[in-house]
Amino acid sequence: MKRYYSQTTGCTYLHGLHTSMPADAVEISDALCELVISNPPPGKIRAHDEKGLPYLIDAPAPVDDLESLERAWRDGELSAVLWMRERHRDQLEISEVTTLTAEQFNDLLVYMQALRDWPQSPDFPAVENRPIAPDWIAGQTQ
């Protein structure tokens, strides 16, 4: 019995047993099916060649260190707003009218502190619980 494989469905089909097959089904040997589909070695995942035939590749490394990734996000967020704090402080120092209102500056400082405190939060590193920037920050230009 001929065996077929569909890249689209990731399934094998037997000629005569399956009355319909996807349009991309290609004939596959029993040996290839056993190695790649039925019994792949640990750490391997399925890829496909230009004809749609499956073969094995190394699985991508798992993201084990969510805390490091989240700290990197936090550091990037702090860096992205630091200029606003510095500009406001500089404008105050030279007795210039400030771009931010006192309320906005306070919101900025509260947000920056929330970012600094984020790794100590019991919800860390869950992305859905990240500190949220005040809406007006997105409209600021450097």
C-alpha positions in Angstrom: 0.0 0.0 0.0 1.4 3.4 -1.0 1.8 6.0 1.8 1.4 9.7 1.3 2.2 12.7 3.4 0.7 16.2 3.4 2.8 19.2 4.6 -0.4 21.2 5.1 -2.0 18.7 7.5 1.2 17.1 8.8 -0.5 13.7 8.4 0.1 10.5 6.4 -2.5 8.9 4.2 -2.7 5.4 2.8 -3.8 4.9 -0.8 -7.0 2.8 -0.9 -7.8 3.4 2.8 -8.2 7.2 2.6 -10.7 8.1 -0.1 -9.6 11.7 -0.3 -6.2 13.4 0.3 -5.0 17.0 0.4 -3.8 18.4 -2.9 -0.2 18.7 -1.5 0.0 15.0 -0.5 3.3 13.4 -1.8 4.3 9.8 -1.8 6.6 8.9 1.2 8.5 5.7 1.9 7.6 3.6 5.0 11.2 4.0 6.2 11.0 7.8 6.0 7.6 7.8 7.7 8.9 5.6 10.6 12.0 7.9 11.1 10.4 11.3 10.7 6.7 10.9 11.5 6.3 8.0 13.8 9.5 7.9 15.8 11.6 11.1 15.6 14.6 11.3 18.0 14.3 13.6 21.0 15.2 17.2 20.2 14.3 17.0 16.6 11.3 18.6 14.8 9.9 18.2 11.3 10.8 20.5 8.4 9.9 20.2 4.8 11.9 20.3 1.5 10.8 22.1 -1.6 8.7 19.0 -2.7 6.9 18.9 0.7 8.7 15.8 2.0 9.4 15.9 5.7 12.9 15.7 7.2 14.2 16.4 10.8 16.0 19.4 12.1 17.2 20.4 15.5 14.4 21.9 17.6 14.9 25.5 18.5 16.2 26.1 22.0 13.4 26.6 24.5 13.0 30.0 26.1 13.8 28.9 29.7 14.8 32.2 31.1 11.6 34.3 31.0 12.9 36.4 33.8 15.9 37.6 31.9 13.7 38.4 28.9 11.3 40.4 31.0 14.2 42.2 32.7 15.5 43.1 29.2 12.1 44.5 28.3 11.9 46.5 31.5 15.4 47.9 30.9 14.4 48.9 27.4 11.3 50.6 28.7 13.3 52.6 31.2 15.8 53.6 28.6 13.0 54.7 26.3 11.5 57.2 28.8 14.7 58.4 30.6 15.1 61.3 28.1 11.7 62.7 29.2 12.7 62.8 32.8 16.1 64.4 31.9 14.5 67.0 29.6 11.9 68.0 32.3 14.6 68.3 35.0 16.8 70.3 32.6 14.0 72.7 31.7 13.3 73.3 35.5 17.0 73.9 36.1 17.3 76.6 33.4 13.9 78.1 34.4 12.3 77.3 31.1 8.7 76.4 30.6 8.5 72.6 30.9 7.1 70.4 28.1 5.5 68.1 30.6 2.9 69.2 33.2 3.6 68.6 36.8 1.0 65.8 36.7 2.6 64.2 33.6 6.0 64.4 35.3 4.6 62.7 38.4 3.0 60.0 36.2 6.3 59.5 34.4 8.1 59.0 37.7 5.5 56.6 39.0 5.7 54.6 35.8 9.5 54.5 36.0 9.3 53.3 39.6 6.8 50.6 38.7 9.3 49.4 36.0 12.1 49.3 38.6 9.8 47.4 41.0 8.5 45.0 38.4 11.0 42.1 39.0 10.0 42.0 42.7 6.3 41.8 41.9 4.6 38.4 42.7 3.2 38.6 39.1 6.7 38.8 37.5 7.5 37.7 34.8 3.9 37.3 33.4 3.8 39.7 30.4 0.1 40.4 30.9 1.0 42.0 34.3 3.6 44.4 33.1 3.5 48.0 34.2 1.5 50.1 31.8 2.9 53.4 30.5 0.6 56.4 30.7 -1.2 57.0 27.3 0.4 60.4 26.8 3.9 59.0 26.6 3.4 57.6 23.1 2.8 61.2 21.8 6.1 62.6 23.1 8.9 63.2 20.7 12.6 63.4 21.5 
